[in-house]
Amino acid sequence: MTGRTMHDLVLRMIAVMALLALMYAGVVGAMLLAGVAWQVVVPVVAVAVLLQWWAAEGLARTATGAEIVDAGEEPELHGVLDRLCALNDVPKPRVAVSPDPVPNAFTLGRSERHTTIVVTRGLLEVLEPDELGAALAHEVAHIRHRDVAVMTLAGSLAIAMAWGAKVARDFVRRNSGPAPILQQILDLPVAFMLVAFYPLIILLGLCSLLAQMPLRALGRYRELAADHDAAVQTRQPALLAAALLKIGDGGLVPRTDLRAAARVPATSLVAAKPVRWAWWSTHPAIARRVDRLTALSGTTATR
């Protein structure tokens, strides 16, 4: 990946974030036009962002079953991260291991000083030490680029809109047939909201779905940028390419998709579950990433 390509990636990321900002502005404007007071809109938006900002890491660790490990429990893992963090001049993140047998790694948190890297047991078992170092360099690159913070801020409103649509959908399902009296009483606030704002709730659900397209595009661009950074830092792009090929050939389906199922912003090494359409994927295709790393290997070798 050349400097020109990296420059193009940055421009694409800026364009996608501008599109998201316009979309969110349109949603807020629609709420105001629908008669929702700004004194309600502003606190709701603020709470949606703050909840994601402060709670996402804990939710993600719970979803993956990850446990924090110290240097005595995983000395090799901590040793690799010590070297990478010193090289990149970033604070060392907390380290957690998930029992998931599917090889993957995640970066969670809200800032350089509040970050956790989660590594699955499957990743530790399938990669050689040098390949593990390249994979962790990719995650450290996410920390350097503040990708988790960016994706959390970019996705907070979309996640909140999706949550609102889910509440409405669950209410309809519960009340499509006979329901216990206690449940009907508990559902009264939701019923009043649906009656009062049902056109707005439908709009929020549609906007949440539409927002996924630029959000996923932004995620793909940031993954390519992290690949580039990791390859430059390790000066061995082939190692990351080899790690990606090993992971991609595993054929196992992860138990948890943090972005889709748990609705948690996270930057993972590979997509939790590949999709058929590239434009809907959270990650670039592994073949595309390997091709770019291979091209970068040639550039590095000539220097």
Secondary structure, DSSP 8 states (H G I E B T S, - for coil): --HHHHHHHHHHHHHHHHHHHHHHHHHHHHHHHTT--HHHHHHHHHHHHHHHHHHHHHHHHHHHT-EE--TTT-HHHHHHHHHHHHHHT----EEEEE--SS--EEEEEEETTEEEEEEEHHHHHHS-HHHHHHHHHHHHHHHHTTHHHHHHHHHHHHHHHHHHHHHHHHHHHHTSS---HHHHHHTHHHHHHHHHHHHHHHHHHHHHHHHHHHHHHHHHHHHHHHHHHHHHHHT-HHHHHHHHHHHHTS----S--TTTTS----EESS-SS--S-GGG-SS--HHHHHHHHHHHHHHHHT-
